[in-house]
Amino acid sequence: GGRRGGPGGTAGGMVEGEADPGAGPIGFTSTGNGVQTSGGGASGLPEVTEPLPTDGYTQPGAQANTLSAGDDAVSLIRIDGQVSGDPLLPHHGLVISAGASTVRGLALTGFPALYNFLTGELLFDGTAIILQGSGQNTIAGNFIGLSSEELQNGGNSTGIRVTSAGNTIGGTTPAMRNVVARNSVGIALDPGADGNLVHTLKIDRSFVS
């Protein structure tokens, strides 16, 4: 394990990487075939409190998008809130408060809302990525609400929620473009989310609110 993925370093490597934020980007070199999925355990992944560059495209067989129209990316590292979590104790995906972090080449799915079944009141807004605190993060080349091999499933209540300033979501090159789909809200820019740049391919039920 460790920050650079080591043998068996799947999405759980992000938990190990939290302990050593200065060691360089988290890479992935899992020996498993196909998509490697982690739920982060029953309580989810820990909050990112130190700058943390993460690159899922280091996983063998993964590739960033090369198409100016369409998307041929292959994302093989998936964080899914439904894998090991309790549906009555929901959690978010990545909560980044440190700032100056990069998330690239991941699929984040399965973080739904939780409602009071009697009143319909929203109790918890499951969110794949939350950018809070220091800002200046880059979210690029990810699948939010679906994965590259599974275009029909995996939506979140909110794909990306931004409360911090100066973040970049997506980019001007094909490799930096995110696919945000199958979420009730694609990208939410809350009060205080100033000076953010959003360049994202938005399809289906995904939009900026």
FENWO-V77942 format. One record per residue. RES is the residue in three letters. PSI is psi as a letter, one per 40 degrees, with the letter a starting at -180 (NA if undefined). D_LAST is the distance of its C-alpha to the last C-alpha in whole Angstrom. Layout:
BEGIN
RES | PSI | D_LAST
RES | PSI | D_LAST
END
This chain:
BEGIN
GLY | a | 38
GLY | i | 37
ARG | d | 34
ARG | e | 36
GLY | d | 35
GLY | a | 39
PRO | h | 41
GLY | e | 38
GLY | g | 35
THR | a | 32
ALA | d | 29
GLY | e | 31
GLY | d | 32
MET | d | 29
VAL | d | 30
GLU | d | 34
GLY | d | 32
GLU | d | 31
ALA | e | 34
ASP | g | 35
PRO | e | 32
GLY | e | 35
ALA | e | 36
GLY | i | 34
PRO | i | 31
ILE | h | 31
GLY | i | 32
PHE | h | 33
THR | f | 36
SER | i | 37
THR | e | 40
GLY | i | 38
ASN | i | 37
GLY | a | 34
VAL | h | 31
GLN | h | 31
THR | h | 29
SER | i | 29
GLY | e | 27
GLY | e | 28
GLY | i | 30
ALA | d | 30
SER | e | 28
GLY | a | 26
LEU | i | 26
PRO | i | 27
GLU | h | 24
VAL | h | 25
THR | e | 26
GLU | i | 28
PRO | h | 27
LEU | g | 27
PRO | h | 27
THR | h | 26
ASP | h | 27
GLY | e | 27
TYR | e | 29
THR | e | 32
GLN | h | 33
PRO | h | 36
GLY | e | 35
ALA | i | 31
GLN | i | 30
ALA | i | 27
ASN | i | 26
THR | e | 28
LEU | h | 27
SER | d | 25
ALA | h | 25
GLY | a | 24
ASP | h | 24
ASP | f | 27
ALA | i | 26
VAL | h | 28
SER | h | 26
LEU | e | 29
ILE | h | 27
ARG | h | 25
ILE | h | 24
ASP | h | 23
GLY | e | 23
GLN | e | 25
VAL | d | 28
SER | e | 30
GLY | i | 28
ASP | h | 28
PRO | d | 26
LEU | e | 27
LEU | g | 26
PRO | i | 23
HIS | i | 21
HIS | i | 19
GLY | c | 20
LEU | h | 20
VAL | h | 19
ILE | h | 20
SER | e | 21
ALA | d | 24
GLY | i | 22
ALA | f | 24
SER | i | 23
THR | h | 23
VAL | h | 22
ARG | h | 23
GLY | f | 24
LEU | i | 23
ALA | h | 21
LEU | h | 19
THR | i | 19
GLY | f | 20
PHE | g | 18
PRO | i | 17
ALA | i | 17
LEU | h | 20
TYR | i | 20
ASN | h | 24
PHE | e | 25
LEU | d | 27
THR | e | 25
GLY | e | 21
GLU | h | 20
LEU | h | 17
LEU | d | 19
PHE | h | 18
ASP | g | 14
GLY | h | 16
THR | h | 14
ALA | d | 16
ILE | h | 15
ILE | h | 15
LEU | h | 15
GLN | i | 17
GLY | b | 20
SER | d | 21
GLY | a | 19
GLN | f | 20
ASN | i | 19
THR | h | 19
ILE | h | 18
ALA | i | 19
GLY | f | 21
ASN | i | 19
PHE | h | 19
ILE | h | 16
GLY | e | 16
LEU | i | 19
SER | i | 22
SER | d | 24
GLU | e | 27
GLU | g | 25
LEU | e | 23
GLN | e | 22
ASN | i | 22
GLY | e | 20
GLY | i | 17
ASN | i | 15
SER | d | 13
THR | h | 10
GLY | c | 11
ILE | h | 11
ARG | h | 10
VAL | h | 11
THR | e | 13
SER | i | 15
ALA | i | 16
GLY | f | 17
ASN | i | 16
THR | h | 16
ILE | h | 14
GLY | a | 17
GLY | a | 19
THR | e | 21
THR | i | 24
PRO | d | 24
ALA | d | 24
MET | e | 21
ARG | h | 19
ASN | i | 17
VAL | h | 16
VAL | h | 13
ALA | i | 14
ARG | f | 15
ASN | i | 12
SER | d | 11
VAL | h | 7
GLY | c | 8
ILE | h | 6
ALA | h | 5
LEU | h | 6
ASP | i | 8
PRO | h | 11
GLY | e | 14
ALA | g | 12
ASP | i | 14
GLY | f | 16
ASN | i | 14
LEU | h | 14
VAL | h | 12
HIS | g | 14
THR | h | 14
LEU | h | 15
LYS | h | 12
ILE | i | 14
ASP | b | 15
ARG | f | 12
SER | h | 9
PHE | i | 6
VAL | h | 4
SER | NA | 0
END
